[in-house]
Amino acid sequence: MSRIVNRAGTAPLAYQASGTFQQSTDASLQTMLGTRWDLEDGRELTLVLAGASNLAVGKLMQDAAVIANHQDLAVTAFTAYSTTTNLPAQVTVTLNGTAATLNQYQLGYAFVVDGTGAGQSLQIQENPAQATTTGSLVITLADSPNTALDTTSKISLFPQPGNGVIVNPTTPTNAPRGVTFYPITAAQYGFLATKGQWSVLADSSAPTVGLAISPSTTTAGSIETFSTDTPVIGQTIYATVSAKYYPVVLDL
C-alpha cells in the first residue's frame, strides 16, 4: 500500500563512488523509482530505470510511453479488500486492443476516469500477463478505493514513474522525468536531474537568458523557448546556442 513517509536523507544508490557516477542492476531498487533526493547544494535528483536504449548525457528524458489502448478500460468485476483474509482489492478490466505483460503496471497507477468512483488514484500491486489483446486483465491494487468500483467505472493504466525512461520525443507520449547528467546504460538504474542548475541540449530555437523553457518539439531530448501547449520545465540562466549544451535551472 502507498505510505506517507518523511523525505529520506540517504539515497539507496551512491551519487558518486571512486570518482564515477553510479548506476546499478539491483532489481530491489524498483520499489524506489521516482523518489526524490536532495544534494547538499540544493539541487534535486530522481531515481529511474533506463528503458531499452542507452541514455546519453545532457538530454531531457520522459517516462515510459502511455499505451492508448490501456486507457478508458471497462470494468467487468471488482473485489473489495477483505478484512478477514487480508487480501487486497482487485479490479478486472477488458483490454482495448493491446496485450499486457507480466507486472507491466506494478507500482504504477490505475486512475478511475469515469463512472462510479471516478477521481480516485490507486497504486497497483501487480498484474498478470494477458496475451489476448481484448482479453480480461485482473489488476491487484496496493491501494483499496474508498468508493467501491462497479461495471460503470472506467480505468486508465499508467506505468510506474521513472520505470523505463526514454529520450523525450518531439511528440510527447508521457510527462518529462528529468535530465541525464551522466550516461545511463539500458536497463540500469541511475539518477536524473530534476531541480537546480544543470546542463542540457538546446535546439535551434536557442533560448535567450531568463526565458522559460519547454521540451523541444523539433529535436528529441533537447529544450526550447516555452511556447503554447508545452510544459514549463525551468528557465535559462544564460543565452543558449543551438545544438550545444548550456546550463539551465530545472524545475521538474
PLY file of the C-alpha trace (Angstrom):
ply
format ascii 1.0
element vertex 252
property float x
property float y
property float z
element edge 251
property int vertex1
property int vertex2
end_header
0.00 0.00 0.00
1.10 3.60 -0.53
2.62 5.09 2.63
3.28 8.66 3.72
6.94 8.93 4.70
9.44 11.63 5.54
11.76 12.61 2.72
14.81 10.37 3.03
18.28 11.80 3.64
20.35 8.98 2.18
19.75 7.59 -1.29
19.76 3.82 -1.95
22.42 4.28 -4.63
25.55 6.40 -4.26
25.66 9.60 -6.29
29.36 9.02 -6.96
31.84 6.36 -5.91
35.59 6.48 -6.60
35.06 9.45 -8.90
32.40 7.72 -11.02
28.69 8.46 -11.24
26.82 5.36 -10.22
24.35 3.03 -11.90
23.11 -0.41 -10.89
21.27 -3.54 -11.98
19.97 -4.23 -8.45
16.29 -5.08 -9.01
15.42 -4.19 -5.41
15.72 -0.53 -6.42
12.47 -0.79 -8.38
10.39 -0.04 -5.31
12.11 3.35 -5.05
11.78 4.50 -8.65
10.55 8.07 -8.93
11.66 9.00 -5.43
13.40 12.37 -4.98
16.76 13.00 -3.35
18.41 16.27 -2.32
22.02 17.23 -2.92
23.85 19.35 -0.37
23.93 22.29 -2.79
20.11 22.37 -3.05
19.76 20.55 -6.35
17.49 17.52 -6.69
17.67 14.08 -8.28
15.18 11.31 -9.01
15.89 7.59 -9.24
14.99 5.97 -12.59
15.43 2.81 -14.62
16.60 3.30 -18.21
14.46 1.74 -20.92
15.71 -0.45 -23.75
18.23 2.12 -25.04
21.32 3.75 -23.52
20.71 7.27 -22.22
23.24 9.90 -23.30
24.33 12.78 -21.05
22.65 16.19 -21.14
19.35 15.03 -22.63
15.79 15.50 -21.42
14.09 12.20 -20.56
10.45 11.14 -20.46
8.65 8.41 -18.56
7.73 5.25 -20.49
5.12 5.83 -23.16
1.49 5.61 -22.09
-0.40 2.94 -24.07
-3.50 4.44 -25.67
-5.29 1.07 -25.71
-4.90 0.80 -21.92
-6.98 3.92 -21.28
-10.71 4.15 -20.52
-10.94 0.41 -19.91
-14.31 -1.05 -18.97
-14.51 -2.62 -15.52
-16.14 -6.05 -15.57
-15.64 -7.04 -11.92
-14.42 -5.63 -8.60
-13.46 -7.42 -5.40
-13.07 -5.26 -2.30
-10.27 -5.61 0.24
-11.02 -8.48 2.62
-10.74 -7.62 6.30
-10.98 -11.32 7.23
-8.32 -12.74 4.89
-6.31 -9.52 4.40
-6.44 -10.00 0.62
-6.05 -6.80 -1.41
-8.72 -5.33 -3.66
-8.82 -6.44 -7.28
-10.36 -4.91 -10.36
-10.91 -6.72 -13.67
-10.87 -4.75 -16.91
-11.19 -5.58 -20.60
-8.18 -4.62 -22.72
-8.81 -2.45 -25.74
-6.52 -3.84 -28.44
-3.07 -4.17 -26.82
-1.84 -7.13 -24.74
-0.34 -6.72 -21.25
2.91 -8.20 -19.97
3.56 -9.61 -16.51
3.72 -6.78 -13.93
3.79 -4.15 -16.65
1.97 -1.82 -14.26
3.47 -2.95 -10.96
3.79 0.13 -8.71
2.11 2.18 -11.41
-1.40 3.58 -11.12
-4.99 2.83 -12.00
-6.93 6.07 -12.41
-10.71 5.88 -12.24
-11.64 8.25 -15.05
-15.41 7.76 -15.29
-18.40 6.13 -13.64
-18.66 5.00 -10.04
-15.59 6.03 -8.02
-14.33 8.49 -10.64
-11.45 10.68 -9.49
-9.66 8.03 -7.44
-5.94 7.34 -7.98
-4.95 3.81 -6.96
-1.48 2.30 -6.85
-1.14 -1.13 -8.48
0.47 -4.04 -6.64
0.74 -6.46 -9.56
-0.82 -7.70 -12.76
-0.57 -10.99 -14.70
0.28 -11.23 -18.38
-2.62 -11.16 -20.84
-1.65 -12.18 -24.39
-5.13 -11.66 -25.80
-5.38 -8.04 -26.91
-9.05 -7.79 -25.97
-8.91 -10.19 -23.03
-9.62 -9.65 -19.34
-6.87 -8.35 -17.05
-7.10 -8.77 -13.28
-5.29 -5.92 -11.51
-4.37 -6.33 -7.85
-4.43 -2.96 -6.11
-1.99 -1.77 -3.46
-4.45 1.00 -2.56
-8.01 0.00 -1.75
-10.54 2.51 -3.14
-12.73 4.46 -0.75
-15.60 4.13 -3.19
-16.11 0.58 -4.47
-15.95 0.26 -8.24
-18.60 -1.35 -10.42
-19.30 -2.04 -14.09
-19.97 1.65 -14.77
-16.39 2.50 -13.76
-13.69 3.17 -16.35
-9.98 2.66 -15.58
-6.84 4.09 -17.18
-3.47 2.42 -16.54
-0.21 4.33 -16.20
3.29 2.88 -15.67
5.35 3.46 -12.55
7.04 6.89 -12.72
10.73 6.53 -13.53
10.42 2.95 -14.81
11.78 2.56 -18.34
12.59 6.20 -19.12
13.32 7.18 -22.72
14.66 10.21 -24.55
11.90 12.82 -24.58
10.36 12.60 -28.08
9.31 15.60 -30.15
5.72 14.42 -29.78
5.36 13.51 -26.09
3.90 10.17 -25.03
4.17 10.82 -21.27
5.48 13.54 -18.96
9.13 14.71 -18.77
11.00 13.00 -15.92
14.40 14.72 -15.78
17.75 15.38 -17.46
20.69 12.98 -17.66
23.88 14.39 -16.15
25.85 11.20 -16.83
25.26 8.31 -19.26
22.99 5.50 -18.03
23.17 2.10 -19.67
19.97 0.49 -20.95
18.04 -1.42 -18.25
20.16 0.03 -15.44
19.16 2.20 -12.50
20.57 5.68 -12.11
19.71 9.29 -11.33
18.22 12.10 -13.38
18.43 15.79 -12.51
15.07 17.41 -11.71
15.79 20.72 -9.95
18.60 23.26 -9.88
21.33 24.21 -12.34
22.21 21.52 -14.88
23.43 21.33 -18.45
21.03 20.33 -21.23
20.99 20.30 -25.02
19.39 23.33 -26.72
17.60 23.05 -30.05
17.53 25.52 -32.94
15.30 27.96 -31.03
18.34 28.82 -28.82
16.54 30.40 -25.82
17.99 33.66 -24.53
18.69 34.41 -20.86
15.84 34.45 -18.35
13.24 32.72 -20.52
11.01 29.83 -19.56
11.96 26.59 -21.31
10.00 23.59 -22.54
10.74 20.21 -24.14
11.69 20.70 -27.78
9.11 19.88 -30.43
11.80 19.61 -33.14
14.80 17.83 -31.55
14.32 14.83 -29.26
15.92 15.19 -25.83
16.51 18.94 -26.10
14.88 22.12 -24.77
13.44 25.17 -26.49
11.88 28.51 -25.56
8.49 27.98 -23.92
5.61 28.00 -26.36
1.88 27.47 -26.02
0.73 23.90 -25.29
4.13 22.77 -23.96
5.03 22.35 -20.26
7.39 24.74 -18.49
10.31 22.72 -17.10
12.58 25.57 -15.95
14.34 28.66 -17.24
17.60 29.72 -18.81
20.37 31.47 -16.87
22.45 32.22 -19.96
21.72 32.63 -23.65
21.93 29.17 -25.24
23.36 28.20 -28.60
21.70 25.74 -30.97
22.95 22.13 -30.72
25.15 22.93 -27.71
24.76 22.15 -24.01
24.07 25.08 -21.71
23.14 25.47 -18.05
19.51 25.98 -17.14
17.55 25.97 -13.90
15.35 22.87 -13.97
12.06 22.73 -12.10
10.51 19.31 -12.71
0 1
1 2
2 3
3 4
4 5
5 6
6 7
7 8
8 9
9 10
10 11
11 12
12 13
13 14
14 15
15 16
16 17
17 18
18 19
19 20
20 21
21 22
22 23
23 24
24 25
25 26
26 27
27 28
28 29
29 30
30 31
31 32
32 33
33 34
34 35
35 36
36 37
37 38
38 39
39 40
40 41
41 42
42 43
43 44
44 45
45 46
46 47
47 48
48 49
49 50
50 51
51 52
52 53
53 54
54 55
55 56
56 57
57 58
58 59
59 60
60 61
61 62
62 63
63 64
64 65
65 66
66 67
67 68
68 69
69 70
70 71
71 72
72 73
73 74
74 75
75 76
76 77
77 78
78 79
79 80
80 81
81 82
82 83
83 84
84 85
85 86
86 87
87 88
88 89
89 90
90 91
91 92
92 93
93 94
94 95
95 96
96 97
97 98
98 99
99 100
100 101
101 102
102 103
103 104
104 105
105 106
106 107
107 108
108 109
109 110
110 111
111 112
112 113
113 114
114 115
115 116
116 117
117 118
118 119
119 120
120 121
121 122
122 123
123 124
124 125
125 126
126 127
127 128
128 129
129 130
130 131
131 132
132 133
133 134
134 135
135 136
136 137
137 138
138 139
139 140
140 141
141 142
142 143
143 144
144 145
145 146
146 147
147 148
148 149
149 150
150 151
151 152
152 153
153 154
154 155
155 156
156 157
157 158
158 159
159 160
160 161
161 162
162 163
163 164
164 165
165 166
166 167
167 168
168 169
169 170
170 171
171 172
172 173
173 174
174 175
175 176
176 177
177 178
178 179
179 180
180 181
181 182
182 183
183 184
184 185
185 186
186 187
187 188
188 189
189 190
190 191
191 192
192 193
193 194
194 195
195 196
196 197
197 198
198 199
199 200
200 201
201 202
202 203
203 204
204 205
205 206
206 207
207 208
208 209
209 210
210 211
211 212
212 213
213 214
214 215
215 216
216 217
217 218
218 219
219 220
220 221
221 222
222 223
223 224
224 225
225 226
226 227
227 228
228 229
229 230
230 231
231 232
232 233
233 234
234 235
235 236
236 237
237 238
238 239
239 240
240 241
241 242
242 243
243 244
244 245
245 246
246 247
247 248
248 249
249 250
250 251
